[in-house]
Amino acid sequence: MALIDVVAGARPNFMKIAPIIEAIRNRPETGLRYRLVHTGQHYDQRMSGDFFEQLGIPKPDHNLEVGSGTQAEQTAAIMVRYEKLLLEKPSDLCLVVGDVTSTMACSIAAQKLGVPVAHVEGGIRSGDWSMPEEINRMVTDAITNYFFTTSEVANQNLRKAGVSEERIFFVGNTMIDTLLRQLPRLRPPAVWADEQLGDHRFIVVTLHRPANVDAPEKLRAMIDAIIEGTPDTKLVFPVHPRTRKTLAALGYSADTAADGRLVLCEPLPYLEFNFLVKNAMAVITDSGGITEEATVMGVPCLTLRDTTERPETVTIGTNELVGTDPSALAPHLQRLFAGNWKRGAVPPMWDGKAAERIVESLATLLPD
Ligand code: UD1
């Protein structure tokens, strides 16, 4: 009976592991067993607990409780604690997802102990080394044995890096597995009724990248440009903890508003957040995962970044790369308000069955 460590640490990991755990549980005949390792990188009820409850993720078998810190502090704490766990209670495979610090730290600790690593969402690249996530992707993929990929571009990136074909498994997108499963359960958050958003004349805003939110003046310029380009439209902004600190320094709080249009709220749980996105005119974001969800829901998405590691959301989906210069927003918003946004399609293999394919492959890779 092979034992797989399923690793999750931060908010965008939780929707990616939920269907994998479900798929392992649904296939007892494979002999695969798992244990869920939560590193504790995200620990708040709003950033973590809500997602476990809503997505039916079982309680972690191990919580490393690393908490917050600098990049190196978090990486070091996760490595030390995960190594200890592996030494005390070995496992047969370390399965990591996405690109957060926990992804990289656990893959290093595992591989150094000779535990093979599987990376779900392997092979994607933005080329932007100023983002911690890009470093996490590169380091993780350099020591990954088995790559479970979301796109043909990812497959090509891996081939170019010399990864042999038998280590690449093009399975689709587990984040989309979760979205498709949860679509019928989406439900309105309190802000829906409070702000009377039923007329759909609202835009969802999320910003949390250090490059966009750590410098107060940069964040203010971005918010001003968004307000200016969206006449008579409510802007619903669930605020990430990192962004909250900068907004507070700028004097924005839940009660301040651009003539009542800017609605700041706490981070939303999964079902409520995606309900808003599904019913919005558009999303303005610097997240990567949200560009994928908006693409599948057919909602226009404006990404405030200069690069993306998910190019299919632009070439196939509803996403456009606006850039990080606030003045670049205006023409895109004009197009949106003129009703001329492109229509997107869903990228190949984003069909809700990625986790099943992953488990199918794992059963072959880790025979009983
Ligand atoms: C991390 C990921 C990023 C992902 C994002 C989603 C890395 C390098 N970055 O960034 O890819 O898009 O999560 O949220 O792994 N904090 C809380 N409560 C929590 C967790 C964090 O208040 O439960 C605070 C921390 O104290 C810190 C800030 O939020 O000040 C940022 O947390 P951190 O874990 O450093 O990374 P994120 O910016 O959330």
Boltz pocket constraint, residues with backbone or C-beta under 6 A from the ligand:
constraints:
  - pocket:
      binder: B
      contacts: [[A, 10], [A, 11], [A, 12], [A, 41], [A, 42], [A, 43], [A, 44], [A, 47], [A, 48], [A, 67], [A, 68], [A, 69], [A, 99], [A, 100], [A, 101], [A, 102], [A, 132], [A, 133], [A, 208], [A, 240], [A, 241], [A, 242]]
      max_distance: 6.0
